[in-house]
Amino acid sequence: MVFIGGAAYGAMLPILRVAYNHGFNPVNSMVIQNLFAVIILAVLSITLVRTKPKLSQIFGLLGAGVSAFVMSTAFFFTLRYASATITVILLFQYIWMGIAIQAILERRMPHPLTLLSGAIIIFGTVLTTGAFEKEVSLNVIGLVTGLLSALGYAVFLFLSGRVATDIPTVNRTAFVAVARFVLALALIPLFPESLSLPSPPLVLGFGLLLAFGGIVFPLLLIQGGAPHLPNSVTTIMSASELPSAVILAAILLGEVITPLAWLGIALVLGGIVLSQAPELAALSKRLRGRV
């Protein structure tokens, strides 16, 4: 579930670029995306399950929403101060941050395979983004916002697996979406140009696509799967975002995937598989025992 959820996040990157070509900007697309997500999740929550969370659980879920908002907003600002290549590389520092968060809170070293998988994925990310094939630039502001984006994503993944796990996933996801929507509204006064909207059909079409594909679907999957996995595994599995983004960018936008980028994609996917080696070995042993 987490693997598919991460891939869904990645799919939104090229779709967002298409939306920008049709008159959207980062702020109004974020507001519209979260508005439609809140509506969809409110309907699902009312019609499927209605659970009243405790006050402490509400604060925890709002914290998950704030961390998800910080991730997306900081990512946008990083793009203003750094190249797309560096922005993606900085975002993927969430992998070691997520592993470190689990190690600190659980007071134990991560499994060696987890560390190796994380290193392979980060190196694969550098290859996939083409950092070795082009000149890159970075300033202090871009570095800070990029690392803040990574930290926000790491905290969101951690909270998704720890906060209010006894509440139905639909309700948990709705609280996260509400927090994101309220914070997105607060950005509008800072960016007056965000008030300019495309035609209503485009707002409806892209709004539903971005809401379902970028919030509802991935959040339901990640928040549904994360409670059943160690945080380090959740962090690594969500790295499927990068291969998904690169491959769909090639399909939708005609971008060329270089041989080094294909090698990077293979390393990212290989790192994800490696992180699951103990579980796969145990499953193989159980299957052999049934034969």
Protein Blocks (a to p, Z undefined) as FASTA:
>chain_A
ZZmmmmmmmmmmmmmmmmmmnopafklmmmmmmmmmmmmmmmmmmmmpccdddfklmmmm
mmmmmmmmmmmmmmmmmmmmmcfklmmmmmmmmmmmmmmmmmmmnopacdfklmmmmmmm
mmmmmmmnommmcccdddfklmmmmmmmmmmmmmmmmmmmmgoklbcfklmmmmmmmmmm
mmmmmmmmmmmmlmpccdfklmmmmmmmmmmmmmmmmmmmmmmmmmmpcfklmmmmmmmm
mmmmmmmmmmmnopacdfklmmmmmmmmmmmmmmmmmmmmmmmmmmmmmZZ
